[in-house]
Amino acid sequence: MLKPSGRTALAITIRMSSHKRTIRTLSHCFYDLKYHLVWTPKYRGKVLTAQKVKDELRRIFETICKWKHWEVIELNIQDDHVHFCILTTPRDSISYTMQILKGKSSAWLKKKIKRAHGLYEKESLWARGYFVSTIGIDEHLIRRYIKHQHHHNQTDQPSLFDKLLS
């Protein structure tokens, strides 16, 4: 099945075992670059607790992804960290992707929300560093894990490694 997908010329959907996978194309390559990203606010502060902050941050991330021709696959904003499943292009390294996501979101959120919600006025909102993992065949497992992050202290929280280790 061929279908256009924005700036890229083609997106080819293929079925690998029981999983459906979309391979995108640029002029000289085929790709499926999906990453699971996790990062925290500076000092691991719980500055993302207000629903207004979470909603604005989600809007900012969606705007950035549209601007850079990336795709939000899954996004979960917790009080003290962000889980993001994203599809990027081969043109953009993961360090560049993180620089844009953290840098732009920090600046735009601070302009919009200000200090009322505990955001750091003169410093970056985000701590240095991040976690990144590539996503392959087990995308559905990682998406489920991200989606259920708010249950992290409960026993019904799916473990990311349960399926991988069994």
Secondary structure, DSSP 8 states (H G I E B T S, - for coil): -EEEETTEEEEEEEEETTEEEEEEEETTEEE-EEEEEEE-BGGG-----SHHHHHHHHHHHHHHHHHHT-EEEEEEE-SS-EEEEEEE-TTS-HHHHHHHHHHHHHHHHHHHH-GGGT--SSS-SB-S--EEEE--TTHHHHHHHHHTGGGTTSTTS--TTHHHH-
